[in-house]
Amino acid sequence: MKTLYEFATEKMTRSIEKYLELSKTTFGFSALERVDFSDIDSCEMLLGGKSLEVRESTPEYISQSLDRVKSVEFDVEKGVSYFVYKHTRNYILELVAEARKLSLNYTRIGAEDIKASPYLLPIWQAALSISSKSNLKSLFQKSEGG
């Protein structure tokens, strides 16, 4: 599996690509009727960028919602970030589930588990309330007598 950083970087790259596609298709977000409202990612990016609530809706409802706020400028940071956070949250849930399974619901974790699954490092740190990799390393060195 990828590290959280690798995954988020991929999603940020894809989000920027999606933003550029949308900007081109809509002539700088001035012609939102040109959007393919069956493309969930495009719709969510537009809703987020227009500061609207992002939820499951019909293409017609999304189109009407965007039409109501057509004078509101598209906020690039909100739109692009929504895409990244949505996908990253789901990936984090996958990592947490794997860590939970590997550690028997966080009741057992050993240095070998961390070494075998380094991409879970942020999950282990959060579960153990440890702020840095060096603090985690020192905890395991103490527990192994080293």
Buried (B, 14 or more C-beta within 10 A) or exposed (E): EEBBEEBBEBBBEBBBEBBEBBBEBBEEBEEBEEBEBEBEBBBBBBBBBBEBEBEEBEBEEBBEBBEEBEEEEBBBEBBBBBBBBBBBEEBBEEBBEBBBEBBEEBEEBEBEBBEEBEBBBBBBBEBEEBEEBEEBEEEBEEEEEE
